[in-house]
Amino acid sequence: MDNKLIDRFKSLAASGELSQLIEDNSTLNIKAPIFNGEVFWDSYKSNGWKLQINTISGWWRIVDANDVRVARGTTERQLEALLDNRSISPFLNYMDEGFCFGKTPARKATGNTVVLIHGWALRASSMQDLANGLAERGFDTYSYDYPTSKCDLSRHCDIFLSKFRDLMRQLPDNEKIHILTHSMGGLVIRGALAEMTSRECHRIRAIVMLGPPNHGSALASIPIIDNFNHSLKDMRPDDDSFVNNIPSPAWLPPVGIIAGRFDEKVSLESTSLPAPLAYDLTVVNCTHPGLRKPSNVLEHILAFYRKLSF
């Protein structure tokens, strides 16, 4: 087990943050008392908590002060994700409560941060490949995780803005903040921008949107889907829908839009920002899900963050 992970576990346990991380991120653990606490297990203790590594399999578990197993996993990568407040797998991500950021730190810090916001019916794990690619290029990344169907878009925008403001307060004043969204995530940042002060808007250096349904999506008009989903109805292409009535922000950071030439969910025309908002556009040869593949978009994203144009 990497000593850095052990040290991070001890630090989070000592600060009192570990309990919330375990509550927010599912590990498919069934809470149960342990009876063989030191047999075949290496234990690392902090503030009543224990991280235990099996000496045979390498599997790990976290045990609370009452000797109850509260989290478990099979790989160092899963433990790293948990301690970084990220889901340990795409499948388990759908069981997480969400409404929080998971950090993937830059390989070498450069004073640049990217906040990623995923799209409809997905979770933050869907953006992890892009987060990893950006981290390799010197960006600290914070992937916002939220259950998209749980509430309407207006509420999602309000919750995100509250969490984003908390994050901005934690970052240095001179940190360059960038935004990267996929699909509905573009509407979340637009709704949040509409409520930000001019000073808050100016803290954002640039925004890149991947396939944003800025004028809605025909998918949202399918009745059987609309009936059980709280947010999808807000993306109908109707004149009175939420998506077509987002107020303009006090100041709009530079926006770059990357559209998929073969996008079956959001048309090229629908990706454009409403007039008179300015943006730059580039089109790549991929589908809507393909816009999350680094091989299709990462170089374009980096170019826009660097030059504020494609």
NORPE-V82361 format. One record per pair of residues at least 12 apart in sequence whose C-alpha atoms are under 7 Angstrom apart, sorted by the first residue. I is the first residue (numbers start at 1). J is the second residue. D is the distance in Angstrom with one decimal. If there is no record, write none. Layout:
# NORPE-V82361
i={I/I}
j={J/J}
d={D/D}
This chain:
# NORPE-V82361
i={1/5/9/10/10/13/13/13/14/14/21/21/21/22/24/24/24/25/25/25/26/26/26/27/27/27/27/27/29/29/29/31/31/31/32/32/33/33/33/34/34/34/40/40/40/41/41/41/42/42/48/48/49/49/49/50/50/50/51/58/59/59/59/60/60/60/61/84/84/85/85/86/87/90/93/93/94/98/98/98/99/99/99/100/100/101/101/101/101/102/102/102/103/103/103/104/104/104/104/104/104/105/105/105/106/106/106/106/106/107/107/107/108/109/109/109/110/110/111/111/112/112/112/112/112/113/113/113/113/113/113/114/114/114/114/114/114/114/114/115/115/115/115/115/115/116/116/116/116/116/116/117/117/117/117/117/117/118/118/118/119/119/119/119/120/120/120/121/121/123/123/123/124/124/124/127/129/130/130/133/148/149/149/149/150/151/151/152/152/153/153/153/156/157/157/157/157/158/161/176/176/177/177/177/178/178/178/178/179/179/179/180/180/180/181/181/181/182/182/182/182/183/183/183/183/184/184/186/186/187/191/193/194/194/194/194/197/198/198/201/201/201/202/204/205/206/206/206/206/206/207/207/207/207/208/208/208/208/209/209/209/210/210/210/210/211/211/211/211/211/211/212/213/213/213/214/214/214/214/214/215/215/215/215/215/216/216/216/216/216/217/217/217/217/217/218/218/219/220/220/220/220/221/254/254/255/255/256/256/256/256/256/257/257/257/258/258/258/259/259/259/259/260/260/260/260/260/260/260/261/261/261/261/261/262/262/262/263/263/263/264/264/265/280/282/284}
j={76/80/83/45/46/46/47/49/46/47/82/83/85/71/96/97/98/82/87/96/92/95/96/71/72/73/88/92/70/71/72/68/69/70/68/69/67/68/69/67/68/69/54/55/56/53/54/55/54/55/64/65/63/64/65/62/63/64/63/74/73/74/75/72/73/74/73/102/103/102/103/102/125/125/123/125/123/145/146/147/144/145/146/144/145/142/143/144/145/142/143/144/141/142/143/131/132/135/140/141/142/135/140/141/135/136/138/139/140/135/136/138/138/138/139/140/138/139/175/176/139/140/175/176/177/139/140/141/176/177/178/139/140/141/142/177/178/179/180/141/142/143/178/179/180/142/143/144/179/180/181/143/144/180/181/182/185/181/182/185/182/183/184/185/148/183/184/148/149/145/146/147/143/144/145/292/294/292/294/294/231/229/230/231/230/230/231/230/231/188/231/234/188/188/189/191/192/192/192/204/205/203/204/205/204/205/206/207/206/207/208/207/208/209/208/209/210/209/210/211/212/210/211/212/213/212/213/209/212/214/246/249/247/248/249/250/250/250/251/251/252/253/253/253/253/253/254/255/305/308/253/254/255/256/255/256/257/301/256/257/258/257/258/259/291/258/259/260/266/271/288/271/266/270/271/243/270/271/272/273/237/243/244/270/271/235/236/237/243/270/235/236/237/265/266/236/237/265/232/233/235/236/236/279/308/279/280/279/280/281/304/309/280/281/282/281/282/283/271/282/283/284/283/284/285/286/287/288/291/283/284/285/286/287/285/286/287/286/287/288/287/288/288/309/310/296}
d={6.8/6.6/6.9/7.0/5.2/5.9/5.9/6.5/6.0/5.3/6.9/7.0/5.9/6.8/5.9/5.7/6.7/6.8/5.8/5.2/6.1/6.2/5.6/5.9/6.0/6.8/6.9/6.9/6.5/5.4/6.0/6.3/5.4/5.3/5.3/5.5/5.7/4.2/6.1/6.0/6.0/6.6/5.7/5.3/7.0/5.3/4.5/5.5/6.4/6.6/6.5/4.7/5.9/4.8/5.5/5.7/5.1/6.5/6.5/6.9/6.0/4.2/6.3/5.7/5.4/6.1/6.4/6.0/5.7/4.7/6.8/4.7/6.9/5.3/6.5/6.8/6.7/5.1/4.6/6.3/6.9/5.4/4.7/5.7/5.6/5.6/5.3/4.5/6.2/5.4/5.2/6.6/5.6/4.5/6.4/6.7/7.0/6.6/6.2/5.2/6.5/6.1/4.6/6.1/4.1/6.2/4.9/5.0/4.6/5.9/5.6/6.1/5.4/5.6/6.7/7.0/5.6/6.8/5.2/6.3/5.1/6.4/5.9/4.8/6.2/5.1/4.7/5.7/6.1/4.9/6.0/6.3/6.3/4.8/6.3/5.9/4.6/5.4/6.7/5.8/4.8/5.8/6.2/4.8/6.1/6.2/4.6/6.0/6.0/4.7/5.6/6.2/5.3/6.4/4.7/6.5/4.9/6.0/5.2/5.2/5.1/4.7/4.5/4.9/5.6/6.9/5.5/5.9/7.0/5.7/6.5/6.9/5.9/6.1/4.7/6.6/6.8/6.9/5.6/7.0/6.7/5.2/5.2/5.5/6.2/5.1/6.0/4.9/4.2/7.0/5.2/6.4/6.7/5.0/7.0/5.4/5.1/6.5/5.4/7.0/6.1/6.6/4.9/5.6/5.8/5.5/5.0/5.8/6.4/4.6/6.2/6.0/4.9/5.9/6.4/4.8/5.9/6.0/4.6/6.2/6.4/6.1/5.1/4.3/6.1/6.2/6.7/5.8/5.4/6.9/6.1/5.4/5.6/5.7/4.3/7.0/6.4/5.1/5.7/5.9/6.8/6.8/6.8/6.3/6.3/5.6/5.0/6.1/6.2/6.9/6.8/6.2/4.8/6.2/5.8/4.7/5.7/6.7/6.3/4.8/6.2/6.0/4.9/6.1/6.2/6.1/4.9/6.6/6.5/6.0/6.6/5.1/5.7/5.5/5.2/6.4/5.6/5.2/6.2/6.0/5.8/6.2/5.9/4.7/6.8/4.6/5.1/4.2/6.1/6.4/6.0/5.8/5.8/6.5/5.6/6.6/6.7/6.6/5.3/5.7/5.8/5.0/5.6/6.7/6.4/4.9/6.4/5.6/4.7/5.8/6.7/6.9/6.1/4.8/6.4/6.0/5.1/5.7/6.9/6.4/4.8/6.3/5.8/5.2/5.9/5.0/5.4/6.1/6.6/6.1/5.8/5.1/5.9/6.8/6.6/5.4/4.7/6.8/4.2/4.6/6.6/6.5/6.5/6.3/6.9/7.0}
